[in-house]
Amino acid sequence: MARLIFVNRFFYPDHSATSQILSDLAFALSGNGHDVHVVTSQQIYDQPAASLPAEEIVNGVRVHRVLTTRYGRAGLSGRAVDYLSFYASVVPRLREAAGRDDIVIAKTDPPLISVVAAGVARHRSAHLVNWLQDIYPEVAMELKVPLTRPAARALIPPRNWSLRTAKVNVVLGTSMAARLAAIGVSADRIRIIPNWIDDRAIMPVPRKDNALRREWKLQDKFVVGYSGNLGRAHEFETLLAAADRLRSDPRFAFVVIGGGRQFDRLAGAVDERKLTDSFRLLPYQDRQQLRLSLGVPDVHWISMHPPLEGLIFPSKFYGIAAAGRPLIALTGGQGEIAELVRRHDCGVVVEPGDADGFARTLTKLADDPALCATMGARARAMLEQQFSRQHAIAAWEALLKTLAPEDAASRS
């Protein structure tokens, strides 16, 4: 039986989005009889000093953790050193783990790990699957990350080689698939499998039954929520300006749960605008609390700079839908998220910068609880029809059967 060898910088018990998705898939495939390995670091996303066991078996998955530097996410230079140390440590470990016809599945943390994995896969006669959560270095270039542009251009040719020579590149949506096609990846090497959330664990929770709403004293508020990483790709100025326009309406409360580079900037901006009475800024919640924390808001907002369309897809989209809450998408009006929101009528699209439109939308939803509830129910229905965990795991199983048909026959 071909081994499945995932490569990603973070894995269970880490709580970051890429880690949770990978952990879900690895455990599910192991439970279905696959021989699953994960090559990862000993770190936790927001705890660089953490030191997880070098080798262990978790839910049937063999986890191999390599040593890296531990500068964490505080600065770009330290993060780059962490990336380089992971590349250096992962190559010998991956060469040990991978053999002929095994399947190496490379995610995108750290960026461009596909290049490293492609080299090892070719050397070991293994099959490479790139599981793209984002497309670098274009993301860095669009975000104008300091000192990246000259180096980024030099990285594009080897990155393109790793995508074109992979057995399959798994992307999250049609826009990302179009980006790969534009750089010359053939259609038969692209497969769309959206991300997911555990929709059996995350279910709609009525407001009156949500213990966190009571604990946070939000029972009588119309709660506008954000949950997850608030990073360079996300803008909050439109939301902040809308909150400023609504400061005299005591119904509204703005709850932001998570972290990221922009989180502290948002906190500072809230103080500057004297909006502290309207905002609650809270750390990441325990995964066991996710059902309740996602159910606290009456409406969620997500944001993405329009030039990033097709380069990333915010995974928080799935959690919002699972919780049965409507979505305000601060994105480009022609993007994939906007199209999904409009097609399923599960929220409202607001162009970044349109603070008046954002404020009007919030007022309309607060004035019409029935509309808000209907949009939330449509979001949940969309998830069950297209983005459930069951659909995604089945799609991965179907893909793996095409890569290792003899394994499928031996298990039947």
Order of alpha helices (4+ residues) and beta strands (2+ residues): beta-alpha-beta-beta-beta-alpha-beta-alpha-beta-alpha-alpha-beta-alpha-beta-alpha-beta-alpha-beta-alpha-beta-alpha-beta-alpha-beta-alpha-beta-alpha-alpha-alpha-alpha
